[in-house]
Structures are given as C-alpha cells and as structure tokens.
C-alpha cells in the first residue's frame, strides 16, 4: 500500500513516480526548524521516502526553496517556503521495519538537557545515505524513542573515531552550528602518518576541490586559488612524537600529529597531509596502499585518525567546554607496539 504526499510538479518536469492530478505541496519553515540543512528538513517531513529519492528530487530541481533551485546542504530559515513535488511514500511492512536501524547507545563524554557528546567508534557512519542504511543518529533515535529532538551538530568520516556532538534541542543545534560555521570551535585530531613530519611545517593553507570519480565516489584534491571551485582549507599541525623506522617489519619512520582544523572541508586532514607527502596510515583513499598492507599485517586494521579534542561554548550556559576522547584500544595498542 502506498500513500501520496504532495501534488503536481512543474509542468516542464514529470518525475517517474509522480502521481498525476494533484497540487504541489508547500512547507513553511518554522522557528524550530530554522538553521537545519534542507536534506534533514525534508527527511523529517518525508518519512518512508528513500533517502536516495529525496536527494534525487533536490538535484533535479523539483524541490524549490523560496521558488529557486537549491542544494541538499542549504540551510533553511524561519519563514522560508519549501516546495515539494508529488512523492509516493511506501508503507513499510513488518519485515522491513524489523530491518530498520537497531537501537544502540554510544560511549558518552558529556550529556545534559542541551546536547550529547559521544565517542563514535570507527566504521560507523554518522547518518544513513550513500549506500549506508543507517548511522549513529538513526541508532541513537531508535535507542531513545522518548527523545523529541536529536540532530547531528557536525559530522565525522565513517572511518574516523572520536568526539561527535548531537543536539537535543533546536536552539542548541542552531547555536552550536553557528560556532562551527564561525570557526569559533577548536577541533583537534590525532593522526599517525608515514615519514618524519618537519617540525617547522605548522600551517597548511591550501585550497581544496571536490569532485566525483567515474564510479560516482566522492573525492577531494588540492587545487590553486584560481580554481573557480576552490574552497579555502586551513590546517594546523603539531608533532606529538616521532617514531623511528622498523626495517625488520618493513615499516618507515612515522609521526604522531596533533592536527587542528580551522575549516571543516570534506576529507580536509586526509588530503592536506597526503599532499605534503605524509599520508595517514590505513587511509584507503589518499594513503600509501603498499604501506597500508604492511601495517595491516602488524595489527592496524583501520585508518589512524581520531577526533581527540573538541572545544566549544555551551549553547545555554555560555561555559567554555573542552572535551577529550582518548585513543581507542585498537589505535593505542598499535601505537604501543611501535613505541
């Protein structure tokens, strides 16, 4: 059985699943939704619609924000009007519901009425989409059905572990995201890289360019300021320790770095470090693939990148907060074998 939401799309476009003869649906953004990403806003109103279809109708221009074309990462504001084309919502049978996100709690670093700071394990996406059925936020919502509001404040790559913030109130989400966008937070990662990082190399200020490979996979590369699609990316690097080469194991010298990002670009740390000749160990996109195989045999089964410290201002009290998430056992154990 299927339910119909919305109405007739623009006359020049008829999506394959659009039911005929109905009027378009207009959603008005309220104060509680102000500041939310458009894709997240739509998913809350189109429960049961596959996420791939939500992104498709945004890309195709069938979703309009204040009568104009828009993008999935656009921020909606109170009073905005979002136009939806007709969308069929498949009702989930019992067996589909059983395959939904399992309830899961994660290690908590801090929790109060405004937010949750959790320690995300590697290998878990922060949200569903792009071939992933569910992530941290979906599992957390399932584990806390009584929670009226749970939204991601920011994101971490799937293979990156460490501190992740979840807002429990719309006001907290808005204030925290303003801090992230205004570069008022301090985000420091621990990364183990190949080679001896020069202590004098403390700042990487090289723009990045996002692109898609032929198979549709998203990648990032360094570019020049003259690139019209260049995004400024600023990374600060501090050497925490230098580890000597281990010839018997076929391992080169390595450096454990404290990496602070001042901009939050996709794959920023991974690309910046690799472009300087020091790829992160275990990085299957930008690292040294031959070295990755060797360290895998020595016990490193994942990318050595961990969101270690986060500094921000509490959205309600105004208190300065500093959180630490210690290295998980699989990274700490590998590091111990080298030291």
N, C-alpha and C positions, 0 to 999 in steps of 0.2 A: 504494500500500500504506500502511496506517495502523497505528500502534502504539497500544495503550491503556495509559495510566498512571492509576492511582488506582482508585476504586471508587464505590459507590453514594452519591449525595448525600443531604442531609437529606430526610426523607420529604415535607416540605411544599414542596419545590422540585425541579423536574426540568429542568435546562438542556437546550436543544435538542440539543446534541451529546453528552450524557451517555450512555454505553453502560450498559445495564441489567445487574443481577445480580452486581455486584462490590462489595467493601467499600471504604470511604473510605481514603485514604492519609494517614498521619500522618508528618510530617517533624519530627525533633527538631533544634533548632539547636545546632550545636557551637561550641566556643570560637573557631574560625577565622572563623565567620560572625557572631559577636556584634557588634552595632553597625551591621549592614548594614540598609539600607532593605528593607522587605518586598518591594517590586516587584523589586528587583535580586536578592534571595534566591531568589524564585520563578523568575525568568528563567534563573538558573543551573541550576535543577532541572527546568525545563520547556523544554529546548532543542528548537526545532522548533515550539513553540506560538506563534502570532501574538501580538505584544505587546498588540494590541487585545483579544484574548480574555483574556489574563492580567489586564488592568485591569478587564474586564467581570466576571470571577468574583470579584474583590476587591470591586467596588462592590455586586454583588448579594448579598454576604454568604455566598457559597458557600465562600470561604476564611475560615477561622477561626484566630485567634491566641489560644492558651490558652482555647479554647472560646467566645471572644467575637468579635463583628464587629470589623473593623479597617479601616485605610486603607492606601493604597499607600505613603505616606511614613512609616508606623510603623516604629520601629526594633526589630529582633529582638535578643534576648539569649540567651546560652548557657543551654540547658535549656528554652527556650520550645518549645511544640508548635504546629506549623502544620498544619492540616487542609486537604487538597486534595480537591476533587470529582473525578469521573472527567473526564479530558481526553483528546481524541484528538490525537495528535501526527502530523502529516503528514510523511512522509519526503520530503525534497527530492530531486527528480530532478536529473540533472546540469546541465540548463539553468538550473534555479533556483539551484543552487549557484554557477553562473557569474555570476549577477546579485547575489550577496551583496556585502557591504562590500568595496571594493577596499583592498588594503594601502596604507597611507600613513603616513609619518613626518612629524612636525611640527617646526618650529624648537625646539631645546632650550635652555632657560635654565640648568637645573641637573638633573643626574641622578646618582644613586648607588644603592646597594642597597635603599634605602627608598622612594624617590619619584622622580617625573619632574615637573619644572616646564616646561611648554611654552608657546609663544606661539601661541595659537589665532587663526587668521585669521577675519575676519568672513564671514558667510554659511554657516558650517559649524556644525551643531548639535552639542552635546556628546555626545548619545546619540540613538539612534533612538526613534521613537514619535511620536504625534500627527501622522501623515501623513508623517513622515520615516523613510526606510528604514534609515538608519544615520547615525552621527555620529562624532565624534573617537574615542571609546573603542572602537567596533567596528572602525574602520580601523586603530587602533593595535594591537589584538589580532591582527588579520589580518597586520599587518606583523611582529609578534613572536610567532610561533606557539610558540616555546620558552618564553615567559613563563608562569609558573604562575599569576600573580595580577596583574591590572591592574584597578583600580577608580577611578572618579572620586571625588575628595575633596569637590568642590563643583561648582557649575555657573555658566555664563555664558549670557546670552541668545544666540540664534543670530547676531544681527547685531552683537554686541559682540565686539571683538577683545581680545587680551591674555592675561595670565597665568592658566593653568589648571593645577591640581595633580592628578596621578594617583598613587595609592599602588601600590607594588609588593609590599607585604606587608600582611596583615590587621592586624597590630599597628600599623603606620604609619597605616593608614586610620582605625582607631579613635582613636588619639591625636590625629591632625590634625582629625578631625571634632569631637572634644571641644573643641579650641581654637576652632573656628568657632562651635560652639554656645555656648561660654562667652564669646564676644566677646573672645577673647584674641589675635586676629589683627588686622592692620592692612591694610585693603583700600581702596586709593585709585585712583580713575578720573580720566581726563581727559575733559571734556565741553565741547563748543562749543555755546553756547546763544544764542538770539536776545535782543537787548537788552543793556543795561548792568546787570549784576548789582550791587546795592548792596553795597559792601564791608562794611557793618555787619551784613548778613544772613549770619551764620555758622553758625547751627544751625536745622535743620528737624526739629521733633519733632511730627509729625502722623501719627495712626494711619491705616492703610490697610485697605481692604476688597476682597477678591477676589470676582469674580462672572463669570457666563457670559453672553455675548450670545445673541440668538436663534439665531444660526448655530452656537452652541457654542464660539465663540472665547473664550479666557480674557482677561479684562481686570481692571484694578485702578483704584480711585479713592480719593481721600482721604475720610475719614469723621470722625465725632466719637467721643470716648471713650465715649459712651453706647451706641454701636452694639455689640450683643452679639457680632458677628463682627469687631470691630475688632482689628487687630494693631498693636502699637506699632512704629513705624519711626523711627529716628534717623539723620539725615544731617548731616554737617559739610561746609561749603562754604568754599573759599578761592579768591579771584580770582587767577588766574595772570597774565592780561593782558587788557586791554580793547582792542577793535578798533573804529575809527571806521566810521561808515556810509559806503557807497559808492553814492551816488544814481544815478550813471550806469549801474550794474549792477542797480539796484533792490534793493540789499541794505541792511538796517538795521545799526545798531551791533551788535556781538557781544561775548561774553565767553568766554574760555577759563578753565574752572574746574577746580580740583582738588577732587574730591568723595570724601569718606571715609565709608563706611557702617559704622555700629555694629550694625546689624541687617541680616539678609540676606533681606529680603522680595522677592517677585516684583515685577519692574519698579519697584523702590523709587526708584532715582535718576530714572528717566524720569518717574514720576508726581509725585514731590516737586518737581522743577524745573519741570515744566509747570504744576503747580498754583500755583506762585508767579509765573506769567506769563512764564517763560523756558524754552520748550520746547527740547529738544535738536534741533539741525539734522539733518534726514534721518530723524527718528523718524516712521515711518508710522502709529503708533498714537496717540501723545499729542502730536505736534508740530504746527506750523503747516503745513498741507498746501500752501497757496499759496506760502509761503516755501520749502518743500521743492522745489517745482517750479523755482523760480528758482535755488536753489543747485545743483540737479542740472544745469542748463544751464551753470553756472560750474565744473562738474567734480566736485562732491561726489555720489557715486553711492550712498552708504550712510549709516547713522546715525553721527554723530560721538561715539561713546562707546567708550573704550578702557581696559581694566584695566591700569593703568600700573605700580602698585607693590603688592607684597604682602609683609607682614612676619609671620613666624610663628616658632615654636620647632621646631627639628629634632626629629622624633619619637624618634630614637635617641640622638643626641649631646647634646641639650638646648641646642645652639648657637642663638643668635638669628640668623635669616636675614632678609635684605632683598633682594628681587629687583625689577628694573626691566625693563619691556618698552617700548622706545621706540615712538613713534607709527609705524604702518605707512606706507609711501610714499604711499598714496592720501590719508591724512589729513594727513600732514606737507606734502605737495605743495599741497593745498588751502589749508592754513593759510599757507603761504609766499606764495600769491597775494594773500591778504588783508593780510599784513604788509608 
